[in-house]
Amino acid sequence: MNKYSNELINNFPEYLFNEINQKKIAARHMGKDIIDLGYGNPDLPTHGKVVEKLIETAQLKKNHKYSVSKGIFGLREAISKKYINNYGVDLDPNTNVVNTIGSKEGLTHLLMSVLNPGDKVIVQDPSYPIHHFAPLIARAETLKVSCLDTSDFLTKINDILKKTKIKLLLISFPHNPTTLTVDQIFYDSLIELAEEYGFLIVNDFAYSDVYFEKNKPPSLLASDKNLKHSVELYSLTKGYSMAGWRVGFAVGNSDAVGALTKLKSYIDYGTFQPIQIASTVALNELDDYPFELSTVYKERRDLVQEYLEDLEFIVQESDATMFVWAKLPKRFNKDSLKFSLDILEKSNVAISPGIGFGKFGEGHIRIALVENKQRIRQAMKNIKAAL
Ligand SMILES: Cc1ncc(COP(=O)(O)O)c(C=O)c1O
């Protein structure tokens, strides 16, 4: 209990990954070489051109001032071009786009700017933790819908909509942690529901550019021709390996994007201008880089999948993301936290327990593909030896 934090923050549960993180740090202090496949922190480098542009522009005095809260025009224009080229979606850089400090910040402030206290939000479970908490930060209520596969997701949403007035549906495809993807028809159906019942759909599109072969994940916005019901959070974190740069966007419906832009104008002055300029280079000039990085993730995924299947895990087939999601063999009694702690202790490998992503994630583990192939192979050998 913290005497100064408010009720909301006091009531937030202890971050479930903390236990593993603390054990990981303690083991490292003892000199153990922990292979960290727990945290989804990309290990691949940001492209040299982007780094060079940052260095060049950081040396100019004019870039040391406050930037623009909603992002410089060139950056907003670059993301608009990407949307028209990749998805056929026409975004006005002035009304349909706002630059955010990564998709996580964008999502949280978006929800704070469109929700009223008590509004109801449907959230996928399991999910990236902020999806569970951003609605609560906005003082809204969450309705959790299990989503370990997408086959009956629409039916479940439909059932809720028939009984309950909801304000917002929060989804994320390609999905962390389950790696699930959807097609455009799926989004068409969601938009039809949004039209019928009148709610906003927010898609966290953080993994838009991490996909294998030709399976480019579709954009929700492409199903919403007049951008009436949808907002998407786009990010350079994963696709361009720019996690620490904190560059993302909220794009889509102008009322929702406008509300976020207004809130942000009270809160921040935008990120350091050289970061915005360098990010513009990434979007304008490095279309192929995300796919190059994805090829590396795919090789790693194949390696992990092979080991896990050999150990009788059921691995989720996937076309995208930088994770492997797998169901524990029966003998582990669905206890993903215990399993992950045991693995850390016995094999010096950190992984994420499915329960950390929501109650429907229990019985699963997530492995982040964020070490090189040699280290990943070593990790899998260690796990095999420990089981
Ligand atoms: C679904 C999802 N959304 C957002 C993020 C954070 O992205 P950003 O760095 O753009 O805030 C992550 C990072 O793991 C994620 O998995």
PDBQT file of the ligand as one rigid body, heavy atoms in Angstrom, charges set to zero:
ROOT
HETATM    1  C1  LIG A 401       0.607  -5.445 -28.708  1.00  0.00    +0.000 C 
HETATM    2  C2  LIG A 401       1.658  -4.450 -28.368  1.00  0.00    +0.000 A 
HETATM    3  N1  LIG A 401       1.347  -3.154 -28.402  1.00  0.00    +0.000 NA
HETATM    4  C3  LIG A 401       2.255  -2.216 -28.110  1.00  0.00    +0.000 A 
HETATM    5  C4  LIG A 401       3.537  -2.558 -27.732  1.00  0.00    +0.000 A 
HETATM    6  C5  LIG A 401       4.479  -1.444 -27.392  1.00  0.00    +0.000 C 
HETATM    7  O1  LIG A 401       4.822  -0.816 -28.559  1.00  0.00    +0.000 OA
HETATM    8  P1  LIG A 401       5.464   0.630 -28.560  1.00  0.00    +0.000 P 
HETATM    9  O2  LIG A 401       6.936   0.428 -28.372  1.00  0.00    +0.000 OA
HETATM   10  O3  LIG A 401       5.127   1.145 -29.906  1.00  0.00    +0.000 OA
HETATM   11  O4  LIG A 401       4.857   1.410 -27.464  1.00  0.00    +0.000 OA
HETATM   12  C6  LIG A 401       3.912  -3.881 -27.678  1.00  0.00    +0.000 A 
HETATM   13  C7  LIG A 401       5.279  -4.236 -27.261  1.00  0.00    +0.000 C 
HETATM   14  O5  LIG A 401       5.604  -5.347 -26.933  1.00  0.00    +0.000 OA
HETATM   15  C8  LIG A 401       2.950  -4.855 -27.998  1.00  0.00    +0.000 A 
HETATM   16  O6  LIG A 401       3.242  -6.143 -27.949  1.00  0.00    +0.000 OA
ENDROOT
TORSDOF 0
